[in-house]
Amino acid sequence: MKNVRTLLLFLFVGIAQAGYSQTTTPPDFFAGKWEISAVSTPVGDVTFTTDLVRKAGKLTGELTNTADLTQAKRPLIRVEEKGDKVVMYFESSQGGEVPIDLTKVNDDTLKGTLSTFDATAKRLKP
């Protein structure tokens, strides 16, 4: 009888723990249209838009500078996802990869850095 109580106690604790564990970000959370803003960069505040699309299991996209739509779009070299975090890399005009490192704040907002500058991203609604 003591073994049954112990077994039931561990079973109850296991179920309760599973119920209180944090949920993970859905696999396609980062896919979609985003507006990314960085403040106090050497060229001032900058804003990009991107439409992240999943192809062959990986996110791809390109950045569009909203201040100068005639400027060429910058393709993302690679996009790394890990849980609530995404890092997008693009080629800078001076050469070299520039990371945009963002973490989920809520369903429509990300916060982090573009290189070393503070950045935020907001989901654009269709």
Contacts in CASP RR format, 6 or more apart in sequence:
PFRMAT RR
TARGET T0000
AUTHOR 0000-0000-0000
METHOD contacts of the structure
MODEL  1
MKNVRTLLLFLFVGIAQAGYSQTTTPPDFFAGKWEISAVSTPVGDVTFTT
DLVRKAGKLTGELTNTADLTQAKRPLIRVEEKGDKVVMYFESSQGGEVPI
DLTKVNDDTLKGTLSTFDATAKRLKP
24 83 0 8 1.000
24 84 0 8 1.000
25 83 0 8 1.000
25 84 0 8 1.000
25 104 0 8 1.000
28 54 0 8 1.000
29 104 0 8 1.000
30 52 0 8 1.000
30 59 0 8 1.000
30 79 0 8 1.000
30 81 0 8 1.000
30 86 0 8 1.000
31 52 0 8 1.000
31 53 0 8 1.000
31 54 0 8 1.000
31 59 0 8 1.000
32 51 0 8 1.000
32 52 0 8 1.000
32 53 0 8 1.000
32 123 0 8 1.000
32 124 0 8 1.000
33 49 0 8 1.000
33 50 0 8 1.000
33 51 0 8 1.000
33 52 0 8 1.000
33 123 0 8 1.000
33 124 0 8 1.000
33 126 0 8 1.000
34 49 0 8 1.000
34 50 0 8 1.000
34 51 0 8 1.000
34 52 0 8 1.000
34 110 0 8 1.000
34 121 0 8 1.000
34 122 0 8 1.000
34 123 0 8 1.000
34 124 0 8 1.000
35 47 0 8 1.000
35 48 0 8 1.000
35 49 0 8 1.000
35 66 0 8 1.000
35 121 0 8 1.000
35 122 0 8 1.000
35 124 0 8 1.000
36 47 0 8 1.000
36 48 0 8 1.000
36 49 0 8 1.000
36 50 0 8 1.000
36 63 0 8 1.000
36 100 0 8 1.000
36 102 0 8 1.000
36 114 0 8 1.000
36 119 0 8 1.000
36 120 0 8 1.000
36 121 0 8 1.000
37 45 0 8 1.000
37 46 0 8 1.000
37 47 0 8 1.000
37 48 0 8 1.000
37 119 0 8 1.000
37 120 0 8 1.000
37 121 0 8 1.000
37 122 0 8 1.000
38 45 0 8 1.000
38 46 0 8 1.000
38 47 0 8 1.000
38 113 0 8 1.000
38 114 0 8 1.000
38 117 0 8 1.000
38 118 0 8 1.000
38 119 0 8 1.000
39 45 0 8 1.000
39 117 0 8 1.000
39 118 0 8 1.000
39 119 0 8 1.000
40 117 0 8 1.000
40 118 0 8 1.000
41 114 0 8 1.000
41 115 0 8 1.000
41 117 0 8 1.000
46 65 0 8 1.000
46 67 0 8 1.000
46 114 0 8 1.000
47 65 0 8 1.000
47 66 0 8 1.000
47 67 0 8 1.000
48 63 0 8 1.000
48 64 0 8 1.000
48 65 0 8 1.000
48 66 0 8 1.000
49 63 0 8 1.000
49 64 0 8 1.000
49 66 0 8 1.000
49 124 0 8 1.000
50 61 0 8 1.000
50 62 0 8 1.000
50 63 0 8 1.000
50 64 0 8 1.000
50 76 0 8 1.000
50 88 0 8 1.000
51 61 0 8 1.000
51 62 0 8 1.000
52 59 0 8 1.000
52 60 0 8 1.000
52 61 0 8 1.000
52 79 0 8 1.000
52 88 0 8 1.000
53 59 0 8 1.000
53 60 0 8 1.000
53 61 0 8 1.000
54 60 0 8 1.000
58 79 0 8 1.000
59 76 0 8 1.000
59 79 0 8 1.000
59 81 0 8 1.000
59 86 0 8 1.000
60 76 0 8 1.000
60 79 0 8 1.000
61 75 0 8 1.000
61 76 0 8 1.000
61 79 0 8 1.000
62 73 0 8 1.000
62 74 0 8 1.000
62 75 0 8 1.000
62 76 0 8 1.000
63 73 0 8 1.000
63 74 0 8 1.000
63 76 0 8 1.000
63 90 0 8 1.000
64 73 0 8 1.000
65 71 0 8 1.000
74 90 0 8 1.000
74 91 0 8 1.000
75 90 0 8 1.000
75 91 0 8 1.000
76 88 0 8 1.000
76 89 0 8 1.000
76 90 0 8 1.000
77 89 0 8 1.000
77 90 0 8 1.000
77 91 0 8 1.000
77 97 0 8 1.000
78 88 0 8 1.000
78 89 0 8 1.000
79 86 0 8 1.000
79 87 0 8 1.000
79 88 0 8 1.000
79 89 0 8 1.000
80 86 0 8 1.000
80 87 0 8 1.000
80 89 0 8 1.000
84 103 0 8 1.000
84 104 0 8 1.000
85 101 0 8 1.000
85 102 0 8 1.000
85 103 0 8 1.000
85 104 0 8 1.000
86 102 0 8 1.000
86 110 0 8 1.000
87 99 0 8 1.000
87 100 0 8 1.000
87 101 0 8 1.000
87 102 0 8 1.000
88 99 0 8 1.000
88 100 0 8 1.000
88 102 0 8 1.000
89 97 0 8 1.000
89 98 0 8 1.000
89 99 0 8 1.000
89 100 0 8 1.000
90 97 0 8 1.000
90 98 0 8 1.000
90 100 0 8 1.000
91 97 0 8 1.000
91 98 0 8 1.000
92 98 0 8 1.000
98 114 0 8 1.000
98 115 0 8 1.000
99 113 0 8 1.000
99 114 0 8 1.000
99 115 0 8 1.000
100 113 0 8 1.000
100 114 0 8 1.000
100 119 0 8 1.000
101 112 0 8 1.000
101 113 0 8 1.000
101 114 0 8 1.000
102 110 0 8 1.000
102 111 0 8 1.000
102 112 0 8 1.000
102 119 0 8 1.000
102 121 0 8 1.000
103 110 0 8 1.000
103 111 0 8 1.000
103 112 0 8 1.000
104 110 0 8 1.000
105 111 0 8 1.000
107 123 0 8 1.000
108 122 0 8 1.000
108 123 0 8 1.000
109 120 0 8 1.000
109 121 0 8 1.000
109 122 0 8 1.000
109 123 0 8 1.000
110 120 0 8 1.000
110 121 0 8 1.000
110 122 0 8 1.000
111 119 0 8 1.000
111 120 0 8 1.000
111 121 0 8 1.000
112 118 0 8 1.000
112 119 0 8 1.000
112 120 0 8 1.000
113 119 0 8 1.000
END
